[in-house]
């Protein structure tokens, strides 16, 4: 499936709607852009490009893709099924500011030439939608976290509460405590 059209090609459809329905292979380019991405399925792209005159192009798509990423806990491969909405508005190169005035809530891009190329924006949207925490189903439900000799994995919530408990009960003085009594700045010169 192609993701690049000339504006003249889009306007051949007299209805003002251009249907987009197919699968695009973005695996190599996604893997080049995200080094820890292990694999990606074909991206199922469905939706429409609607045209308003010859100035505005509304792209409304749904992207379905399965990415294989390392678990953020164990580094084991995890298959992540994603359904990502894609909504952007493109203005023709000769569009004026008045053509974008009522589009305040939309993401609006002005095309540099008479080509609508959605490959990179679709990749950007997929990559931006990857969650920070990727866990397998077993890791999501597991109560025991991995640990080894002289180390253990702790959740962020647990670390924060332990740190505040340790600070309040710690009898050791900070190495910077000796500096608190020093008068490093002369307060007399301030007004």
Secondary structure, 3 states (H helix, E strand, C coil): CCCEEEHHHHCCCCCCEEEEEEEECCHHHHHHHCCCEEEECCEEEEEEEEEECCCEEEEEEEEEEEEEEECCCCCCEEEEEEEEEEEEEEECCCCCHHHHCCCCCCCEEECCCCEEECHHHHHHHHHHCCCCCCCCHHHHHCCCCCEECCEECCCHHHHHHHHHHHHHHCCCCCCCHHHCCCCCCCHHHCC
